[in-house]
Amino acid sequence: MSLVMLAISTCLAKALTDKTLAGSRILESDPTALRTNPDGTVATEAGGPFISLFVHAGKGQSRAGFYANGKVDIIIESGVTLAMWHTDKETGARTCEGVGFLPTSASMERMLDLMHRQIVDAMSSQSVWAVLLRAFFTSAPDFERAGIASAENGQRLAARQVKFSLDVVDDPELQDLDEFYEARDSEEESVPEPVAPFSRFLLLLHSSEDGQDQALVTEILEVLEGGTLDWATMAEQMGFSYTDMAALGAGPLDWSNSDQLAEQGLLNGTSVTQEE
């Protein structure tokens, strides 16, 4: 997982919420939504049609070194069971999320077909979260689709999985967030929207009334504002040691130069161990 994968998962969940037959049942990284039993059958405990999101896997190469994300897999699972049909007390009709299909296996498949189209429409829409989601992508997606149906142990279930594989931007570094800090700290009523997608992501969370969104911004900034030295940032990015950096003439600090140490905040009791 990376910060950009976290952002993609968050944007996707927000873009899909209340935009499909799953309503607010949008689950992030929840492997229990579809459970494989020891006998190989599939089951779920969800109380209604659901969508489960996974943004974990990635591979590729980039000049960004360890901060690269490369090609990322976005997996979207959706499911429905006959137990999710309910009887209307006034009319006696059995419906699922207001859809008047009869409670049959064919109806479950139709529900999933409708949900898949709703998912694609939501991801392609002009909503603020969908637009931001697409801003993290740097290539057109490849995709795979799969489906399962189960009628074991008294539960009739149908589920679909679609996997999008596409290139995404590299993880940000602290110096990449200038736009976010400028917009966050500005006293002007109208502030230009950040261009960089991760800065826009942080600003949207920061402006949210949801305490969980604000807490996420705080945690992300604590990670990025870890106080890493300039030369050490490059070393971490490239996977180089102190000796490697010295051989390149790119640092580290001149430990005998008190002015340079003071500039980096390494005096006044702060202790940093120099590699032998």
C-alpha positions in Angstrom: 0.0 0.0 0.0 1.1 3.6 -0.6 -0.2 7.1 0.0 -1.5 7.3 -3.6 -3.1 3.9 -3.3 -4.8 5.1 -0.1 -6.0 8.2 -1.9 -7.3 6.2 -4.9 -9.2 3.8 -2.6 -10.7 6.8 -0.6 -11.7 8.7 -3.8 -13.3 5.6 -5.3 -15.3 4.8 -2.2 -16.6 8.4 -2.0 -17.4 8.5 -5.7 -19.4 5.3 -5.5 -21.3 6.0 -2.2 -25.0 6.3 -2.8 -24.5 6.2 -6.6 -25.4 2.5 -7.0 -27.9 -0.1 -5.7 -25.4 -0.8 -3.0 -26.2 2.6 -1.4 -23.7 3.3 1.4 -22.5 -0.3 1.6 -19.2 0.5 0.0 -16.5 -1.5 1.8 -12.8 -0.7 1.6 -10.3 -3.6 1.9 -12.8 -5.8 3.6 -12.0 -9.4 2.8 -15.0 -10.7 4.8 -17.6 -9.2 2.4 -17.3 -12.4 0.3 -16.2 -15.3 2.4 -14.8 -18.6 1.0 -15.8 -21.5 3.3 -13.6 -24.5 3.9 -15.7 -26.6 1.5 -15.0 -24.0 -1.3 -18.5 -22.4 -1.2 -18.8 -18.7 -1.1 -21.0 -16.8 1.4 -21.6 -13.3 2.7 -23.0 -11.6 5.8 -23.9 -8.4 4.1 -27.4 -7.1 4.7 -27.9 -5.8 1.2 -26.3 -5.5 -2.2 -22.7 -4.4 -1.6 -19.5 -3.3 -3.2 -16.0 -4.1 -1.9 -12.9 -2.3 -3.0 -9.2 -3.4 -2.9 -6.3 -1.2 -4.1 -3.3 -3.1 -2.9 -1.2 -4.6 -5.7 1.2 -2.7 -7.9 4.3 -3.3 -10.0 6.7 -1.4 -12.3 9.8 0.7 -12.4 10.2 4.5 -12.1 12.9 7.1 -11.4 11.0 7.8 -8.2 12.6 4.6 -6.7 10.9 3.4 -3.6 8.2 6.1 -4.1 7.1 4.6 -7.4 3.6 3.1 -7.8 3.8 1.9 -11.3 0.9 -0.2 -12.5 -1.8 -0.7 -9.9 -4.7 -3.2 -9.7 -8.0 -1.8 -8.6 -10.4 -4.6 -7.7 -14.1 -4.0 -7.3 -16.3 -6.8 -6.1 -20.1 -6.7 -5.9 -22.6 -9.2 -4.6 -26.2 -9.9 -3.9 -28.2 -12.8 -2.3 -31.9 -13.8 -2.4 -32.0 -13.2 1.4 -31.7 -9.5 0.5 -35.2 -9.4 -0.9 -37.8 -8.0 1.5 -41.6 -8.0 1.5 -43.4 -4.7 1.4 -45.9 -4.7 4.3 -48.4 -2.6 2.4 -48.3 -4.2 -1.0 -46.9 -7.6 -0.3 -44.5 -7.2 -3.2 -41.0 -8.6 -2.7 -38.3 -6.1 -3.8 -34.5 -5.6 -3.3 -33.4 -2.0 -2.8 -36.7 -0.8 -4.4 -36.1 -2.9 -7.6 -39.2 -4.9 -8.4 -37.4 -8.0 -9.8 -38.7 -11.3 -8.7 -36.4 -13.1 -6.2 -34.7 -15.5 -8.7 -31.2 -16.3 -9.8 -31.8 -14.4 -13.0 -32.8 -11.4 -11.0 -29.6 -11.5 -9.0 -27.5 -11.5 -12.2 -29.6 -8.5 -13.5 -28.9 -6.6 -10.3 -25.2 -7.2 -10.7 -25.4 -6.1 -14.4 -27.1 -2.9 -13.3 -24.6 -2.3 -10.4 -21.6 -2.7 -12.7 -23.0 -0.1 -15.1 -23.6 2.2 -12.1 -20.0 1.7 -11.0 -18.6 2.6 -14.4 -20.9 5.6 -14.6 -19.9 6.8 -11.2 -16.2 6.5 -11.9 -16.7 8.3 -15.2 -18.8 11.1 -13.8 -17.9 14.8 -13.2 -18.4 14.5 -9.4 -15.5 16.0 -7.5 -14.3 12.6 -6.2 -14.6 10.9 -9.6 -12.6 13.7 -11.3 -10.0 13.6 -8.6 -9.8 9.8 -8.8 -9.1 9.9 -12.6 -6.4 12.6 -12.0 -4.2 9.9 -10.3 -4.3 7.7 -13.4 -1.6 8.1 -16.1 -2.7 5.4 -18.6 -5.9 3.9 -19.9 -7.0 0.8 -17.9 -6.8 -2.8 -18.9 -9.5 -4.8 -17.3 -10.6 -8.4 -16.4 -14.1 -9.5 -15.3 -15.1 -12.6 -13.4 -18.3 -13.9 -11.7 -19.4 -16.6 -9.4 -22.8 -18.1 -8.4 -23.4 -20.3 -5.3 -26.4 -22.1 -3.9 -24.7 -24.0 -1.2 -25.7 -24.1 2.5 -29.1 -22.6 1.8 -27.7 -19.2 0.6 -28.1 -18.3 -3.1 -25.5 -15.8 -3.9 -24.2 -14.1 -7.1 -21.1 -12.0 -7.2 -18.9 -10.2 -9.8 -15.4 -8.9 -9.8 -13.8 -6.4 -12.1 -10.1 -5.6 -12.0 -8.7 -2.5 -13.6 -4.9 -2.4 -14.1 -3.5 1.0 -14.9 -0.5 3.3 -14.3 -0.7 5.9 -11.5 1.3 8.8 -10.3 4.2 8.3 -7.9 3.9 8.9 -4.2 4.3 12.6 -3.2 7.1 14.0 -1.2 6.8 16.9 1.2 8.0 19.5 -1.3 5.2 18.4 -3.7 2.5 19.7 -1.3 3.2 23.5 -1.6 -0.1 24.0 -3.3 -2.0 22.3 -0.4 -0.2 24.4 2.2 -0.9 27.6 0.3 -4.6 26.8 -0.1 -5.0 25.6 3.4 -3.3 28.6 5.0 -4.7 31.3 2.7 -7.0 33.9 4.2 -8.4 34.7 0.8 -12.0 33.7 0.1 -11.1 32.4 -3.3 -8.0 30.3 -3.6 -6.8 28.6 -6.9 -7.5 24.8 -6.7 -4.3 22.8 -6.4 -3.2 21.2 -9.7 -1.4 18.2 -8.2 -3.9 15.5 -7.4 -2.5 14.6 -4.0 -2.6 18.2 -2.9 -6.3 18.4 -4.1 -7.0 15.2 -2.2 -5.6 16.6 1.1 -7.5 19.9 0.6 -10.8 18.1 0.1 -10.3 16.0 3.2 -9.2 19.1 5.2 -12.4 20.9 4.1 -14.6 18.0 4.9 -17.0 18.1 7.9 -16.3 14.4 8.5 -13.9 13.9 11.5 -12.5 10.8 9.9 -11.4 12.7 6.8 -9.7 15.4 8.9 -8.0 12.7 11.0 -6.6 11.1 7.8 -5.1 14.4 6.7 -3.4 14.8 10.1 -1.9 11.4 9.9 -0.7 11.8 6.3 1.0 15.1 7.1 2.6 13.6 10.2 4.2 11.0 7.9 5.3 13.5 5.3 6.5 16.1 7.8 8.9 13.6 9.5 11.7 16.1 9.5 13.9 14.2 7.0 17.1 16.1 5.9 17.4 17.2 2.3 20.2 14.8 1.5 18.5 12.0 3.4 15.3 12.5 1.4 17.2 11.8 -1.8 19.0 8.8 -0.2 15.6 7.3 0.9 14.1 7.9 -2.5 16.9 6.2 -4.3 17.7 3.6 -1.7 21.2 4.8 -1.2 23.4 4.6 1.9 25.4 7.4 3.6 28.5 6.1 1.7 26.7 6.0 -1.6 25.6 9.7 -1.2 29.1 10.8 -0.3 30.5 9.0 -3.3 28.1 10.9 -5.5 29.1 14.2 -3.9 25.4 14.8 -3.1 25.9 15.1 0.7 25.6 14.2 3.5 26.2 17.2 5.7 29.6 18.6 6.6 29.5 17.5 10.3 32.3 19.9 11.1 30.4 23.0 9.8 28.3 24.3 12.7 26.4 26.8 10.5 25.2 24.0 8.2 24.2 21.8 11.2 22.3 24.7 12.7 20.5 25.4 9.4 19.3 21.7 9.4 18.2 21.9 13.1 20.9 19.5 14.3 22.2 21.7 17.1 20.6 22.6 20.4 20.5 19.1 21.8 19.3 17.3 18.7 21.3 14.1 18.2 22.0 12.5 14.8 24.3 9.6 14.4 26.7 9.8 11.5 27.5 6.5 9.6 31.0 5.3 10.2 
